[in-house]
Amino acid sequence: MSGTVAAAALGGVMVIGASVQRMTGMGFALVSVPVLALLLGPADGVALVNCAAGVVSAVGLASTWRQVRLPAMTVLVAAAACTVPLGTWTAARLPAPVLLVFLGATVSVAVLLVLAGARVASLRGTAGAVVAGGASGFMNAAAGVGGPALSLYAANAEWPMARFVPNALFYGVSLNVFSVAANGLPTLSAAAWLLTLAGLATGTLLGEVLARRVPQAWIRYVVMVLSLIGGLVTVSRGLWQLSGQ
């Protein structure tokens, strides 16, 4: 991939991911992990997702923090904090092609569960928050994809979208702070960091505008389809690399 194409892909995925995250409270990782894993490698791709998703969530939370339900979120965040180190440890010990397959498969399965509207009795109440938070923390540190577990918990708790978005943003800030602390910062050039910041700023502003004009159901469906395609491409890339070894 040429430098120009790679730069365009990096900037583009930042814009799309940031706009989706601002509109729905999650989705940055689902959209961006497959692309960034191919552009930067699995480790730096996940680390960049942790950084970027945390920043976008913090910006969105600045205007919605009063709607956060702290009792429920405290349990989710505490459970996630306990499993983040395990996710980091697991990812560090997987070969790059295997990690690509793991990332792609995690994204794909998570998307299919969300699309199917999965309902699980164990994901209700305090016990459900512990299970969902633990799964989310592990997945976020290992694969950069912590949102689907929270989405499944919210669906089982029957949270309306108006309640989900601010709580998801709060959770995104907390979870990604833990993940960045565990995984560290990605190794990027100065130009790549500038592209990342410009893309995040543009995408956040775009998300603010679109959130008032586009039905949430449409947005989430498009995000899920794009994420599923990206996840399957990433699995294919990892399997192709494994077959060549």
C-alpha positions, 0 to 999 in steps of 0.5 A, spaced: 500 500 500 502 506 498 504 512 503 498 516 500 493 511 500 495 509 507 494 516 509 488 517 506 485 510 509 488 512 516 484 519 516 478 516 513 477 511 518 478 516 523 473 521 521 468 515 520 469 512 527 469 518 530 462 520 527 459 514 529 462 514 536 459 521 537 452 519 534 451 512 538 456 512 544 460 506 541 462 503 534 469 507 533 472 500 534 468 496 530 469 500 524 476 502 525 480 496 528 480 491 522 482 497 517 488 499 523 490 492 524 491 492 517 495 499 516 499 499 522 499 492 525 495 489 530 498 491 536 499 499 534 492 498 531 489 496 537 493 501 541 491 507 537 483 505 537 484 505 545 487 512 544 482 515 539 476 512 542 477 515 549 478 522 546 472 522 542 468 519 548 471 524 553 469 530 548 461 527 547 461 526 555 462 533 556 455 535 554 452 529 557 455 527 563 449 529 567 445 523 564 450 518 566 447 512 571 453 512 576 451 506 580 450 501 574 456 504 571 461 503 577 460 496 577 461 495 569 467 499 570 470 496 576 469 489 572 472 491 566 478 494 570 480 487 573 480 484 566 484 489 562 491 486 564 489 479 562 487 482 555 493 485 554 497 479 556 493 475 551 494 479 545 502 480 547 503 472 546 499 471 540 503 471 533 501 477 528 497 473 523 493 469 529 492 476 532 489 478 526 484 472 525 482 473 533 481 481 532 477 479 525 473 474 529 471 478 535 469 483 531 464 479 526 461 475 532 460 481 536 457 484 530 452 478 529 450 478 536 448 485 536 444 485 530 441 478 532 438 482 538 441 477 543 438 476 549 441 473 555 438 472 562 445 472 565 446 479 562 441 482 567 442 486 574 449 486 578 451 480 576 450 481 568 454 488 569 460 484 572 459 479 566 459 484 561 464 489 564 469 483 565 468 481 557 468 488 555 475 489 559 478 483 556 476 484 549 478 492 549 485 490 551 486 484 547 482 487 540 480 494 541 473 492 541 469 493 548 463 496 546 459 490 543 459 487 550 456 493 553 451 494 548 448 487 549 448 488 557 444 495 555 439 491 550 438 486 556 437 491 561 432 495 555 435 501 556 433 506 550 438 510 546 437 516 550 440 513 556 445 508 552 449 514 549 451 518 555 453 512 559 456 508 553 461 515 552 462 515 560 464 507 559 468 509 553 472 514 557 474 509 563 475 503 559 480 506 554 484 509 560 485 503 563 487 500 556 492 505 554 495 504 561 496 497 559 497 497 552 501 503 552 501 508 546 502 506 539 508 507 535 506 513 529 510 518 525 508 525 527 504 525 520 500 520 522 499 523 529 496 529 525 492 525 521 489 522 526 487 528 530 485 532 524 480 526 523 478 525 530 476 533 530 472 532 523 469 526 525 466 529 532 464 535 529 460 531 523 457 526 528 454 532 532 451 534 526 448 528 523 446 526 530 440 531 529 438 529 522 439 521 521 435 516 525 439 512 530 436 505 527 439 507 520 446 509 523 447 503 527 445 498 522 450 501 517 455 501 522 454 494 523 454 492 516 461 495 515 464 492 521 462 485 519 465 486 512 471 489 515 472 483 520 471 478 515 476 481 511 481 481 517 480 474 518 481 473 511 488 477 511 490 473 517 488 466 515 492 468 508 498 470 512 498 463 516 497 459 510 504 462 507 508 461 513 
